[in-house]
């Protein structure tokens, strides 16, 4: 006869080695999201620092380029 503790172990095998928990998302790769366009680099950076303060694990970049109106701007991208 099998002892109760042994029966429970046999009925519920351990997860295979190297299996990642569903709750462990720290290793998930961040993706780039456009957030907003700004006339100056300073405005763009201020907004980037604001979001970093709200979400310390995020990253941000300000990239120069043309807006949808054809005018030069700095585009804020958030990585999360």
C-alpha positions as protocol buffer text, in pm:
chain_id: "A"
residue {
  index: 1
  type: UNK
  ca { x: 0 y: 0 z: 0 }
}
residue {
  index: 2
  type: UNK
  ca { x: 126 y: 350 z: -85 }
}
residue {
  index: 3
  type: UNK
  ca { x: 153 y: 607 z: 194 }
}
residue {
  index: 4
  type: UNK
  ca { x: -66 y: 921 z: 145 }
}
residue {
  index: 5
  type: UNK
  ca { x: 238 y: 1153 z: 104 }
}
residue {
  index: 6
  type: UNK
  ca { x: 388 y: 929 z: -162 }
}
residue {
  index: 7
  type: UNK
  ca { x: 59 y: 905 z: -348 }
}
residue {
  index: 8
  type: UNK
  ca { x: 28 y: 1284 z: -364 }
}
residue {
  index: 9
  type: UNK
  ca { x: 379 y: 1314 z: -503 }
}
residue {
  index: 10
  type: UNK
  ca { x: 315 y: 1055 z: -769 }
}
residue {
  index: 11
  type: UNK
  ca { x: -15 y: 1217 z: -868 }
}
residue {
  index: 12
  type: UNK
  ca { x: 131 y: 1567 z: -911 }
}
residue {
  index: 13
  type: UNK
  ca { x: 471 y: 1555 z: -1082 }
}
residue {
  index: 14
  type: UNK
  ca { x: 705 y: 1853 z: -1058 }
}
residue {
  index: 15
  type: UNK
  ca { x: 736 y: 2091 z: -1352 }
}
residue {
  index: 16
  type: UNK
  ca { x: 1013 y: 2000 z: -1596 }
}
residue {
  index: 17
  type: UNK
  ca { x: 1350 y: 2164 z: -1538 }
}
residue {
  index: 18
  type: UNK
  ca { x: 1380 y: 2501 z: -1710 }
}
residue {
  index: 19
  type: UNK
  ca { x: 1006 y: 2568 z: -1708 }
}
residue {
  index: 20
  type: UNK
  ca { x: 927 y: 2934 z: -1645 }
}
residue {
  index: 21
  type: UNK
  ca { x: 642 y: 3035 z: -1419 }
}
residue {
  index: 22
  type: UNK
  ca { x: 354 y: 3219 z: -1585 }
}
residue {
  index: 23
  type: UNK
  ca { x: 394 y: 3488 z: -1320 }
}
residue {
  index: 24
  type: UNK
  ca { x: 764 y: 3544 z: -1397 }
}
residue {
  index: 25
  type: UNK
  ca { x: 750 y: 3805 z: -1675 }
}
residue {
  index: 26
  type: UNK
  ca { x: 1070 y: 3992 z: -1586 }
}
residue {
  index: 27
  type: UNK
  ca { x: 1256 y: 3822 z: -1868 }
}
residue {
  index: 28
  type: UNK
  ca { x: 996 y: 3926 z: -2127 }
}
residue {
  index: 29
  type: UNK
  ca { x: 1142 y: 4158 z: -2387 }
}
residue {
  index: 30
  type: UNK
  ca { x: 1020 y: 4519 z: -2379 }
}
residue {
  index: 31
  type: UNK
  ca { x: 865 y: 4660 z: -2695 }
}
residue {
  index: 32
  type: UNK
  ca { x: 888 y: 5010 z: -2839 }
}
residue {
  index: 33
  type: UNK
  ca { x: 574 y: 5226 z: -2828 }
}
residue {
  index: 34
  type: UNK
  ca { x: 533 y: 5572 z: -2982 }
}
residue {
  index: 35
  type: UNK
  ca { x: 395 y: 5812 z: -2720 }
}
residue {
  index: 36
  type: UNK
  ca { x: 411 y: 6173 z: -2840 }
}
residue {
  index: 37
  type: UNK
  ca { x: 584 y: 6437 z: -3055 }
}
residue {
  index: 38
  type: UNK
  ca { x: 748 y: 6754 z: -2919 }
}
residue {
  index: 39
  type: UNK
  ca { x: 886 y: 7072 z: -3072 }
}
residue {
  index: 40
  type: UNK
  ca { x: 1206 y: 7066 z: -2863 }
}
residue {
  index: 41
  type: UNK
  ca { x: 1435 y: 6795 z: -2730 }
}
residue {
  index: 42
  type: UNK
  ca { x: 1394 y: 6941 z: -2380 }
}
residue {
  index: 43
  type: UNK
  ca { x: 1015 y: 6897 z: -2388 }
}
residue {
  index: 44
  type: UNK
  ca { x: 1057 y: 6542 z: -2513 }
}
residue {
  index: 45
  type: UNK
  ca { x: 1313 y: 6455 z: -2245 }
}
residue {
  index: 46
  type: UNK
  ca { x: 1098 y: 6610 z: -1970 }
}
residue {
  index: 47
  type: UNK
  ca { x: 808 y: 6385 z: -2072 }
}
residue {
  index: 48
  type: UNK
  ca { x: 1040 y: 6083 z: -2086 }
}
residue {
  index: 49
  type: UNK
  ca { x: 1168 y: 6151 z: -1734 }
}
residue {
  index: 50
  type: UNK
  ca { x: 808 y: 6194 z: -1616 }
}
residue {
  index: 51
  type: UNK
  ca { x: 712 y: 5847 z: -1739 }
}
residue {
  index: 52
  type: UNK
  ca { x: 1028 y: 5692 z: -1596 }
}
residue {
  index: 53
  type: UNK
  ca { x: 927 y: 5835 z: -1257 }
}
residue {
  index: 54
  type: UNK
  ca { x: 584 y: 5673 z: -1290 }
}
residue {
  index: 55
  type: UNK
  ca { x: 721 y: 5339 z: -1417 }
}
residue {
  index: 56
  type: UNK
  ca { x: 1085 y: 5286 z: -1309 }
}
residue {
  index: 57
  type: UNK
  ca { x: 1122 y: 4968 z: -1516 }
}
residue {
  index: 58
  type: UNK
  ca { x: 1040 y: 5148 z: -1843 }
}
residue {
  index: 59
  type: UNK
  ca { x: 1294 y: 5312 z: -2073 }
}
residue {
  index: 60
  type: UNK
  ca { x: 1250 y: 5599 z: -2316 }
}
residue {
  index: 61
  type: UNK
  ca { x: 1417 y: 5763 z: -2615 }
}
residue {
  index: 62
  type: UNK
  ca { x: 1366 y: 6092 z: -2800 }
}
residue {
  index: 63
  type: UNK
  ca { x: 1427 y: 6051 z: -3171 }
}
residue {
  index: 64
  type: UNK
  ca { x: 1439 y: 6342 z: -3417 }
}
residue {
  index: 65
  type: UNK
  ca { x: 1222 y: 6324 z: -3726 }
}
residue {
  index: 66
  type: UNK
  ca { x: 934 y: 6470 z: -3921 }
}
residue {
  index: 67
  type: UNK
  ca { x: 585 y: 6476 z: -3776 }
}
residue {
  index: 68
  type: UNK
  ca { x: 270 y: 6391 z: -3969 }
}
residue {
  index: 69
  type: UNK
  ca { x: 247 y: 6762 z: -4053 }
}
residue {
  index: 70
  type: UNK
  ca { x: 587 y: 6747 z: -4225 }
}
residue {
  index: 71
  type: UNK
  ca { x: 758 y: 6963 z: -3959 }
}
residue {
  index: 72
  type: UNK
  ca { x: 1069 y: 6868 z: -3762 }
}
residue {
  index: 73
  type: UNK
  ca { x: 996 y: 6732 z: -3413 }
}
residue {
  index: 74
  type: UNK
  ca { x: 1129 y: 6498 z: -3145 }
}
residue {
  index: 75
  type: UNK
  ca { x: 934 y: 6178 z: -3102 }
}
residue {
  index: 76
  type: UNK
  ca { x: 910 y: 6013 z: -2761 }
}
residue {
  index: 77
  type: UNK
  ca { x: 916 y: 5634 z: -2760 }
}
residue {
  index: 78
  type: UNK
  ca { x: 857 y: 5432 z: -2444 }
}
residue {
  index: 79
  type: UNK
  ca { x: 996 y: 5081 z: -2399 }
}
residue {
  index: 80
  type: UNK
  ca { x: 786 y: 4857 z: -2177 }
}
